[in-house]
Structure formats: C-alpha cells, structure tokens
Amino acid sequence: MRRLLWLSVVLALVVAYPLLFSTPFQQRLGALVLLYAIAASAWNIVGGYAGQVSVGHVVFFGCGAYAAMGAYAHFALSPLVGIPVGIVISVAISAIIGVPTLRLSGHYFSMATIAVAELVRLIVTNTGYLGAAVGLSGPTVPRNVFDLSFISALPYYYLFLAVLALTLGITWWIANSRMGFYLRAIRDSERAARSLGAPASRTKLYAFMLSAGLTSVAGALYAMMFGFVDPESGLGILISVKMLIMAALGGAGLLFGPLVGAAILVPLEEISNNLLGGKGAGLTFVLYGAIIVLIARFQPGGILMLVKRMIAKRRSKLPSAEARGAAHAP
C-alpha cells in the first residue's frame, strides 16, 4: 500500500508538472526529460535487461528523425507519417547489423556499434537526398494539428508522457514475460543460459529489434519538436552516450531507472548550457565523463538500486528492534 501511495504521488506530480512550473523554459525542460527518458528506456531493453551495451543506438534515433522530416521535406506529408517508416527502417537495420554484431560480447560489441554509427553518419552527411551536412527541416508554420508543430512545449510534454507510458508498459510486459527471464539470464551469464536451453542469439536479436523500433519513435518526436535534423543533432554519437548514461545513472535493467537518470542529467545539462551559453558545450563532456567514473566506482547498480538497498537495510533492522523492545517489556 505504501509503495502504491508513493507511485500515485509521483504520477500526480508528473502529470501536474506543467501547471506547477509554467514558464516556457521549465515546460521545455520537462518535455526534454520525458523525451530522453523514452530513448533511454528503449536502450534499457537491450542494454539494461540483456546486458548488451550498445553505443550505436543513435542510428535508430536518426532513422526516426530523418523519416519524420523526410516525409514533409520530400512529400509534403505530416511528419507523423514518418514514424512507422522510421520504425520499419530501424528494425530492418537492427536485424541486419544485429546478426553479426550480437555474436560479439563485452567491449567488442560496443566498439562494433560505434563503428556502425559513425559509418551511417558519414553516409548521411554525404547524401544530398537526406540534406547532407545541412539537414532537413519540418514545417515552419503548422498547417494542421497532425504536423505536431506547436509554439508551446506544453502539448509536447503530454504527448511525450503518453509515449513514455506506452514504452514503460511494453518494457514491463517484456521484463515479466519469458523473454525477460531469458534476457536477465543472458546478462548474468550467456554461457550458463545457453546450457539451460535459453535461445540466446534469437532473444538478443528480438530485444535489439524492439529497442531499435522504440528508439526511432524517440528520434521522430525529437525532430518534430525542434522541426529540424542534421547529422550532428540526429546521428551524433553523444546521443547514444546520453541514453547509456541516463539508464546507468538511474539503474540499468530497472523499469524506472532511465526516467530517474533523465530527470537528473537533462536538467544538469540544460541549466549549465543556459548559464554558460556556448561555453557550456565542453562542460557537457566533462559532466558525462565524471558521471561514468562515479557510477563505475561507487554505485554500478545506479541510484534506484542504492535506494532499494537502503530500504531493504532499514526493513531488516525493524524486526530486530521490535524483538529487543519485546525482550525488555515487563
């Protein structure tokens, strides 16, 4: 009951956030937290639950962004049309690159995904149909509501909140299904999981494909909010690093871990950039590096895992305290 009460309070605060903090900067900040929480939650399926640390997820993020902007730039269609196109392309790419790369393990897999991401970025940068280095733009003036081009960040906030709820729902369903048990077994020891009959290769590939599709949705929403995408904003390797750090900071392999990580990292980045202007760009890399070192050194399980341990430790002390009280009772 206590856990349900806390969840209800947090949910109420999340829903009421734009009403409590009504300035344009605060609403935009809230929308960005939810947007990156979607991307980090998508990454968490393969990186957190399966333990396959992909640093090339920006490829799928870029697929969604370019598909959304391409629908408008080349066909004068609503960017919404690009969302299913981006999902299909992302899933296809993940299937093609996942078969060979998922045979690798540890840092070899991470290095392979980085190579793929950089290759895709270079291809897009030199492809005129995709805007090359200039990029693609969306509708400057909203034609109708389906363009999802709003002046205020408030509609984006609730749109992203709905998509995040759907993403977390899918993640929860996967985590509590047979596939979720397979993924956790593979993360702990792939060799042991195979010896017990778990279809490791197929399970990892399915998780990779699902994660890619959800990441492309985050990319499409990003492009529609900003109305623009280029190789740096849509395919920059820093986007993949953000997903990884947010999940690890909050708790990789935990349902709400990416959301907690995004709620900490995005405000830090936005406030530092807002205060320092252009000089804050270099500080972002320093911040990311420091967070990685601190997580690896002191709390590999993330903030939520630390909170769980503290709660479990407190609960374990309660029975002993009650027993001592009963022993001293007359």
VMD Tcl script that draws the C-alpha trace (Angstrom):
set ca {
  {0.00 0.00 0.00}
  {2.84 2.36 0.86}
  {4.53 1.71 -2.50}
  {1.24 2.28 -4.31}
  {0.77 5.54 -2.44}
  {4.22 6.80 -3.39}
  {3.69 5.84 -7.03}
  {0.37 7.70 -7.04}
  {2.01 10.83 -5.60}
  {4.85 10.72 -8.15}
  {2.41 10.17 -11.03}
  {0.28 13.10 -9.87}
  {3.35 15.35 -9.71}
  {4.46 14.29 -13.19}
  {1.03 14.99 -14.67}
  {0.73 18.34 -12.88}
  {4.29 19.48 -13.60}
  {3.39 21.93 -16.43}
  {0.79 23.53 -14.17}
  {3.17 23.88 -11.22}
  {6.09 25.12 -13.34}
  {4.57 27.23 -16.07}
  {7.47 29.21 -17.56}
  {8.48 28.30 -21.15}
  {11.95 27.13 -20.02}
  {10.52 24.86 -17.31}
  {7.94 23.33 -19.66}
  {10.58 22.76 -22.33}
  {12.85 21.19 -19.71}
  {10.08 18.82 -18.62}
  {9.38 17.82 -22.22}
  {13.08 17.12 -22.84}
  {13.29 14.95 -19.71}
  {10.40 12.81 -20.96}
  {11.80 12.66 -24.49}
  {15.21 11.41 -23.39}
  {13.54 9.07 -20.90}
  {11.78 7.44 -23.87}
  {15.09 6.98 -25.70}
  {16.90 5.72 -22.58}
  {14.03 3.31 -21.77}
  {14.24 1.93 -25.29}
  {18.00 1.45 -24.89}
  {17.40 -0.18 -21.49}
  {15.68 -3.17 -23.11}
  {18.86 -4.35 -24.79}
  {21.50 -2.55 -22.72}
  {19.98 -2.97 -19.26}
  {17.99 -6.19 -19.30}
  {20.14 -8.07 -21.83}
  {23.46 -6.52 -20.84}
  {24.41 -5.73 -24.45}
  {25.92 -2.24 -24.15}
  {25.16 -0.61 -27.49}
  {26.80 2.74 -28.21}
  {25.33 2.88 -31.70}
  {21.65 3.36 -30.87}
  {21.87 6.83 -32.37}
  {21.48 5.10 -35.76}
  {17.88 4.21 -34.88}
  {17.28 7.61 -33.30}
  {18.43 9.20 -36.56}
  {16.25 6.88 -38.65}
  {13.15 8.14 -36.86}
  {14.22 11.78 -37.06}
  {15.10 11.67 -40.76}
  {11.98 9.69 -41.65}
  {9.74 12.27 -39.93}
  {11.45 15.27 -41.55}
  {11.78 13.49 -44.90}
  {8.02 12.89 -45.06}
  {7.49 16.64 -45.01}
  {10.55 17.80 -46.97}
  {10.11 15.41 -49.93}
  {6.40 14.57 -49.96}
  {4.77 17.48 -48.05}
  {3.18 14.95 -45.70}
  {2.72 15.17 -41.96}
  {5.85 14.16 -40.02}
  {3.60 11.64 -38.28}
  {3.69 9.58 -41.48}
  {7.41 9.16 -40.98}
  {7.06 7.42 -37.61}
  {6.03 3.97 -38.94}
  {8.52 4.35 -41.79}
  {11.30 5.07 -39.31}
  {10.28 2.06 -37.20}
  {10.38 -0.28 -40.18}
  {13.78 1.03 -41.33}
  {15.21 0.86 -37.80}
  {14.01 -2.70 -37.24}
  {15.41 -3.75 -40.63}
  {18.81 -2.16 -39.90}
  {18.91 -3.68 -36.43}
  {18.21 -7.12 -37.88}
  {20.97 -6.71 -40.49}
  {23.65 -5.43 -38.12}
  {22.44 -7.42 -35.12}
  {23.10 -10.86 -36.59}
  {26.89 -10.37 -36.86}
  {27.48 -7.87 -34.01}
  {25.46 -9.68 -31.33}
  {27.84 -12.62 -31.69}
  {30.41 -10.37 -30.05}
  {30.48 -9.74 -26.32}
  {31.57 -7.03 -23.92}
  {33.51 -4.09 -25.27}
  {33.86 -5.76 -28.69}
  {30.11 -5.39 -29.22}
  {30.22 -1.77 -28.06}
  {33.09 -0.99 -30.44}
  {31.23 -2.59 -33.35}
  {28.12 -0.48 -32.70}
  {30.23 2.69 -32.55}
  {31.73 1.82 -35.93}
  {28.29 1.28 -37.45}
  {27.02 4.59 -36.04}
  {29.96 6.56 -37.43}
  {29.62 4.86 -40.82}
  {25.93 5.77 -41.03}
  {26.66 9.36 -40.01}
  {29.28 9.72 -42.75}
  {26.92 8.23 -45.35}
  {24.10 10.62 -44.38}
  {26.49 13.60 -44.33}
  {27.37 12.90 -47.98}
  {23.86 12.08 -49.22}
  {22.12 15.02 -50.84}
  {18.65 13.46 -50.67}
  {18.93 13.48 -46.86}
  {20.10 17.08 -46.78}
  {23.80 16.16 -46.49}
  {25.55 18.30 -43.85}
  {22.75 20.91 -43.92}
  {19.99 18.53 -42.82}
  {16.22 18.54 -43.30}
  {13.60 20.91 -41.90}
  {9.97 20.42 -40.97}
  {7.01 22.79 -41.37}
  {7.92 26.30 -40.19}
  {4.24 27.17 -39.78}
  {1.84 24.48 -38.55}
  {-0.62 23.52 -41.29}
  {-2.79 21.37 -39.05}
  {-2.63 19.54 -35.73}
  {-1.14 16.44 -37.39}
  {2.09 18.31 -38.09}
  {2.70 18.33 -34.32}
  {4.28 21.75 -34.65}
  {3.41 23.76 -31.56}
  {4.69 27.08 -30.25}
  {4.42 25.99 -26.62}
  {6.19 22.98 -25.10}
  {3.04 22.03 -23.17}
  {1.48 19.81 -25.91}
  {4.83 18.09 -26.42}
  {5.05 17.39 -22.69}
  {1.79 15.44 -22.58}
  {2.48 13.76 -25.92}
  {5.87 12.56 -24.68}
  {4.32 11.50 -21.38}
  {1.83 9.28 -23.23}
  {4.58 7.73 -25.38}
  {6.76 7.18 -22.30}
  {3.89 5.43 -20.52}
  {3.47 3.14 -23.56}
  {7.23 2.46 -23.67}
  {7.35 1.62 -19.97}
  {4.28 -0.58 -20.38}
  {5.99 -2.55 -23.16}
  {9.18 -2.80 -21.11}
  {7.26 -4.04 -18.06}
  {5.47 -6.65 -20.16}
  {8.75 -7.84 -21.70}
  {10.52 -7.92 -18.33}
  {7.81 -10.10 -16.79}
  {7.49 -12.46 -19.74}
  {9.59 -15.48 -20.60}
  {11.70 -13.28 -22.84}
  {12.53 -11.07 -19.87}
  {13.77 -14.04 -17.85}
  {15.88 -15.11 -20.81}
  {17.35 -11.62 -21.12}
  {18.32 -11.43 -17.45}
  {19.85 -14.92 -17.63}
  {21.87 -13.87 -20.68}
  {23.02 -10.74 -18.90}
  {24.23 -12.72 -15.86}
  {25.92 -15.47 -17.88}
  {25.20 -16.17 -21.53}
  {27.06 -19.47 -21.43}
  {25.01 -20.69 -18.48}
  {21.79 -19.51 -20.15}
  {22.63 -21.45 -23.31}
  {23.43 -24.56 -21.29}
  {19.95 -24.37 -19.74}
  {18.30 -24.17 -23.15}
  {17.70 -20.43 -23.49}
  {17.75 -19.31 -27.17}
  {20.35 -16.61 -26.51}
  {21.04 -15.44 -30.07}
  {17.39 -15.18 -31.05}
  {16.38 -13.49 -27.78}
  {19.12 -10.87 -28.04}
  {18.18 -10.15 -31.64}
  {14.48 -9.72 -30.79}
  {15.39 -7.37 -27.92}
  {17.71 -5.41 -30.22}
  {14.97 -5.03 -32.85}
  {12.34 -3.96 -30.32}
  {14.75 -1.47 -28.76}
  {15.59 -0.07 -32.21}
  {11.94 0.47 -33.10}
  {11.19 2.34 -29.87}
  {14.35 4.43 -30.21}
  {13.26 5.53 -33.68}
  {10.00 6.83 -32.19}
  {12.04 8.98 -29.79}
  {14.04 10.31 -32.73}
  {10.90 11.20 -34.67}
  {9.44 13.04 -31.67}
  {12.71 14.92 -31.22}
  {12.69 16.07 -34.86}
  {9.05 17.14 -34.68}
  {9.66 19.17 -31.52}
  {12.66 21.01 -32.94}
  {11.49 20.99 -36.58}
  {14.95 20.16 -37.85}
  {17.52 17.37 -38.07}
  {21.10 17.23 -39.33}
  {23.91 14.65 -38.95}
  {25.07 16.16 -35.66}
  {21.69 16.52 -33.93}
  {20.26 13.27 -35.29}
  {23.28 10.99 -35.60}
  {25.89 12.42 -33.20}
  {27.48 9.74 -31.04}
  {26.81 11.88 -27.96}
  {23.12 10.93 -28.20}
  {23.99 7.27 -27.69}
  {26.19 8.21 -24.75}
  {23.28 10.12 -23.20}
  {21.00 7.09 -23.43}
  {23.64 4.87 -21.86}
  {24.47 7.26 -19.00}
  {20.83 8.01 -18.18}
  {20.00 4.31 -17.89}
  {23.16 3.55 -15.90}
  {22.71 6.57 -13.61}
  {19.13 5.72 -12.68}
  {19.57 1.95 -12.77}
  {20.11 -0.14 -15.90}
  {17.80 -3.13 -16.01}
  {15.21 -1.41 -13.80}
  {11.90 -0.16 -15.17}
  {12.12 3.43 -13.90}
  {15.91 3.68 -13.96}
  {16.13 5.58 -17.28}
  {13.44 8.04 -16.14}
  {15.35 8.82 -12.93}
  {18.58 9.22 -14.89}
  {16.94 11.57 -17.40}
  {15.37 13.61 -14.60}
  {18.86 14.22 -13.19}
  {21.04 14.50 -16.29}
  {18.86 16.62 -18.59}
  {18.33 19.49 -16.10}
  {22.06 19.49 -15.29}
  {22.94 19.78 -18.97}
  {20.26 22.34 -19.84}
  {20.94 24.57 -16.83}
  {24.70 24.51 -17.41}
  {24.23 25.34 -21.11}
  {21.75 28.08 -20.22}
  {24.08 29.66 -17.68}
  {27.30 29.33 -19.65}
  {25.93 29.75 -23.18}
  {28.25 28.40 -25.87}
  {30.98 27.76 -23.29}
  {28.83 25.03 -21.71}
  {29.25 22.61 -24.62}
  {32.66 21.41 -23.42}
  {31.37 21.12 -19.85}
  {28.84 18.54 -21.04}
  {31.61 16.10 -21.94}
  {33.31 16.67 -18.58}
  {29.99 16.05 -16.81}
  {29.36 12.81 -18.71}
  {32.87 11.56 -18.00}
  {32.59 12.35 -14.30}
  {29.23 10.56 -14.05}
  {30.62 7.46 -15.74}
  {33.58 7.35 -13.34}
  {31.39 7.87 -10.26}
  {28.88 5.21 -11.29}
  {31.59 2.67 -12.14}
  {33.47 3.34 -8.89}
  {30.77 3.76 -6.25}
  {27.36 2.58 -7.48}
  {27.36 0.31 -10.58}
  {23.70 -0.53 -9.97}
  {22.53 3.08 -10.25}
  {20.55 5.35 -7.94}
  {17.41 3.21 -7.76}
  {19.45 0.16 -6.76}
  {21.04 2.22 -3.98}
  {17.60 3.31 -2.78}
  {16.37 -0.30 -2.82}
  {19.34 -1.42 -0.75}
  {18.76 1.35 1.78}
  {15.07 0.43 2.10}
  {15.89 -3.27 2.47}
  {18.51 -2.47 5.12}
  {16.04 -0.35 7.03}
  {13.38 -3.06 6.90}
  {15.84 -5.67 8.14}
  {16.54 -3.54 11.21}
  {12.86 -3.18 12.13}
  {12.25 -6.82 13.27}
  {15.40 -6.80 15.41}
  {14.37 -3.52 17.04}
  {10.90 -4.90 17.74}
  {12.43 -8.05 19.19}
  {14.64 -6.02 21.53}
  {11.61 -3.99 22.60}
  {9.64 -7.14 23.34}
  {12.56 -8.61 25.34}
  {12.69 -5.54 27.60}
  {8.93 -5.46 28.06}
  {7.70 -6.43 31.58}
}
mol new
graphics top color blue
foreach p $ca { graphics top sphere $p radius 0.5 }
foreach p [lrange $ca 0 end-1] q [lrange $ca 1 end] { graphics top cylinder $p $q radius 0.2 }
display resetview
